[in-house]
């Protein structure tokens, strides 16, 4: 069975309700997903990283993010906001910016002003905690250096002066590095109530609508072209362009005219037992019970391995019973059922069946 745009259009005509239903469910899912969304306030912290190496930038950004997520930072923000540390953690998220040189502080709350305040307080707390750590390190350096300077002096005055000079220079270098580190994190932008982003229910609903519609269309194209009721003969012929369409009574004529001793009949149907019984009954009426029983006949499901092997075996006649659905023209339905009994056989036998059935008065070629 081949696929073409005409088959897809036929499938869409049969299954038009599927993409519409999928679009409806997608829209509802999008609205439900955004129903619990809260306004979001975002404050931005800038990172000073003196390196062009992307791996170094990524490593230092993650280190800064880990420092910003310490408990003492949230304690400071909670004190500023008049909340508990747990509430601040629940309301906020900290994440690295897309450029790798910033941290995004986001706060969500039904009250836009409160969301903005908490985001700003947490951003400020990150900077204050960093500066407090720097001051503590400077104090430790000063204390340690003072202890070294106050140790018992060397008897040699020149050596003592050189020792104190080296300690002073070392203290200055260490203090410079610590001070430089204190500038690694700074506030780039705070937020206010007017900059809070409201929840986008409409956008989520529209996105879900289009996503559901596309998934529904894709499902119809991939699956619907092989399933569903066929309402017109030309549609059936497009589904099986290289096959012959006959009525059940003509299957006996086909087999009777086929002189191949090795011929086999393979019935492809979703209901194999009933389909085999129908075909064997048609053969019995034309050939007699004895001859019909001598013809090897088996069943398979369409699309399976046995079906594919039979389609490529020149000694196998593959028969697929098809029941057409009702059309919108009652008179045509009555005429069709009077001729076929409501059932057609799609027969694929490129070596023997097709040329012989070309002479059948009721054969409809695809």
HELIX and SHEET records of a PDB file:
HELIX    1   1 UNK A    5  UNK A   14  1                                  10    
HELIX    2   2 UNK A   16  UNK A   35  1                                  20    
HELIX    3   3 UNK A   54  UNK A   68  1                                  15    
HELIX    4   4 UNK A   71  UNK A   81  1                                  11    
HELIX    5   5 UNK A   85  UNK A   91  1                                   7    
HELIX    6   6 UNK A  112  UNK A  149  1                                  38    
HELIX    7   7 UNK A  157  UNK A  182  1                                  26    
HELIX    8   8 UNK A  193  UNK A  195  5                                   3    
HELIX    9   9 UNK A  201  UNK A  222  1                                  22    
HELIX   10  10 UNK A  224  UNK A  226  5                                   3    
HELIX   11  11 UNK A  233  UNK A  239  1                                   7    
HELIX   12  12 UNK A  250  UNK A  257  1                                   8    
HELIX   13  13 UNK A  272  UNK A  287  1                                  16    
HELIX   14  14 UNK A  289  UNK A  294  1                                   6    
HELIX   15  15 UNK A  305  UNK A  311  1                                   7    
HELIX   16  16 UNK A  330  UNK A  340  1                                  11    
HELIX   17  17 UNK A  353  UNK A  357  1                                   5    
SHEET    1   A 4 UNK A  92  UNK A  96  0                                        
SHEET    2   A 4 UNK A 102  UNK A 108 -1                                        
SHEET    3   A 4 UNK A  40  UNK A  47 -1                                        
SHEET    4   A 4 UNK A 185  UNK A 189 -1                                        
SHEET    1   B 6 UNK A 297  UNK A 300  0                                        
SHEET    2   B 6 UNK A 264  UNK A 268  1                                        
SHEET    3   B 6 UNK A 316  UNK A 323  1                                        
SHEET    4   B 6 UNK A 343  UNK A 348 -1                                        
SHEET    5   B 6 UNK A 244  UNK A 247 -1                                        
SHEET    6   B 6 UNK A 364  UNK A 365 -1                                        
END                                                                             
